[in-house]
Amino acid sequence: MAMSNLERRQRNIKILKDFFAFKINIFPIIVKILFALVTIGLFIGGMMMSLNAAQDKNTNLILLGLGIAFLGPILLHIAIEWMLLLYSILDMLREIRNNIFEIRDALKTDKE
């Protein structure tokens, strides 16, 4: 069902209020964007390092480049998971709180 202009405006106002009340976290969004960019950089940089080392026939640098290209993004992902863990817990707690409020409101309307 399509939203009316009034509903859309009310939703946008709520989003702005939540943003300025720090109920919306932008850090996880920024981290996800940076993760994508750094992952691409790690892969390209590691592959370029391996290709340059292959021309010099340097086995250690070839392996290091491949490690950066393939293990770098995995280790970065693990580090970012730890950073975002608190935000995930916060989101779950908010969801639990909202569910409790919905149940409470449903029970109030049943009693009335």
N, C-alpha and C positions, 0 to 999 in steps of 0.2 A: 504494500500500500504506500502511495506517495505521501511525503510529508508536506504539510501546508507551510506557507511562509512563516506563520506565527510559530509553529512547532520548530522549524529550523532555526529561527531567531532565538527562541528560548533555549534550545540545545546549545547554540553557539555562546550565549551568555553564560550558561552553566559551565561550559568548558573554560571560558575565560575566568570565571570566579574560582573554579577549581585550580586553575593554573596559578593565579595570584595568591591563593590560599595554600600553595605548595601541596595540593592533593594529587597533582599530576607530576610524575617524575620524568624529567627530560634526559637525565643522565643515562639511563639504560638505552634510550633511543640513540643518543650520540655515540655510546660505546659500540652499539651494533653496527653503526655506519663506519666508525673507525676500524672495527674488526674486519669488515669486508675490504676496506682499502688496504689495511696492513697485510691481510692475507694475500691479496693480489700482489702487493709489493714483495712479500717474502718469497712467493712462488717464482715471480719473474726474476728477482735478484738471485735466488738460489740457482735457478736454471742458467742464468747468464754466467754466474760464477763457475758452474760445472762446465759449461761450453768453453769458456776461456781457459779453464784448467786443462780441458781435454786437448786443446791446441798445444799447450806446453807439456802435455803428458804427465801432469802432476796428479797422481792417484789420490793423495790426501785431500787436495782441494776439490777434486771431483766429488768425493764422498761427502765432504763438508757442505758443498753446494747442494747436493741432493738432500742431505739432512735438513738444511735450512728450508729448502723448497717443500719438503713433505712433513718433516717433524715440527717445523716452526709453527705452522698454522694449528697443529694439534695442541702443542704446548700453550700457544696463545689462547686457544679456545678454553682450555682448562683454567688458565689464569683468569679469564674473563668470567667464567662460570662462578668462580669463587667471589669475584667482585660483585656480581649481580645476585648472589645468594640472598643477601639481606633484602633486596628489592622484591625478590620472589616471595620471601616470607611475609613481607609487608602486604603484598597483593593478596596472598592467601588469607591473612588475618582480616583484611578489609572485606573479602568475600564472605568469610565466616560471620563477621559483624553484620553485614547486610542481610545475610540469611536469617540471623537471629532476629533482627528488626522486622523482617517480613513475617516470620512465624509469630512474633509478639503481636504485630498488628492484625494478623489473621485471627489470633485467639481473642483479641479485644473485640473485633467485629462479630465473632461468634457468640460472645457473652452478651452483647447488646441486642 
